[in-house]
Amino acid sequence: MGGLEFLHYRRDIGNFAHIPVVVVSTRACEEDRRLGLEAGADAYVAKPFQPGDLMTVVNHVMSERIAARG
C-alpha cells in the first residue's frame, strides 16, 4: 500500500482519523504536496530536509491537535 492509498484508507475507515500523519517524501512538486494534503495528511515534508525542520512541523501538527481538543 502506498502513502496516498494509506491516507485514503485512513480517511475512509475513520478509526485512525485521530492519528496525525506527516508525509515525508522525495516527491517535492506542489501537485504531490496538494494530493497528500487533500488525501488527509496533516503536513507534507519533502526530502531533503533538516531534522529541526521536521521537528518544527511535528510540533506544529501536535499543537493544532491539542488546541482542537480544547
C-alpha positions, 0 to 999 in steps of 0.5 A, spaced: 500 500 500 502 506 498 502 513 502 496 516 498 492 509 498 494 509 506 491 516 507 485 514 503 484 508 507 485 512 513 480 517 511 475 512 509 475 507 515 475 513 520 478 509 526 485 512 525 482 519 523 485 521 530 492 519 528 496 525 525 500 523 519 506 527 516 508 525 509 515 525 508 517 524 501 522 525 495 516 527 491 517 535 492 512 538 486 506 542 489 501 537 485 504 531 490 504 536 496 496 538 494 494 530 493 497 528 500 494 534 503 487 533 500 488 525 501 488 527 509 495 528 511 496 533 516 503 536 513 507 534 507 515 534 508 519 533 502 526 530 502 531 533 503 530 536 509 533 538 516 531 534 522 529 541 526 525 542 520 521 536 521 521 537 528 518 544 527 512 541 523 511 535 528 510 540 533 506 544 529 501 538 527 501 536 535 499 543 537 493 544 532 491 537 535 491 539 542 488 546 541 482 542 537 481 538 543 480 544 547 
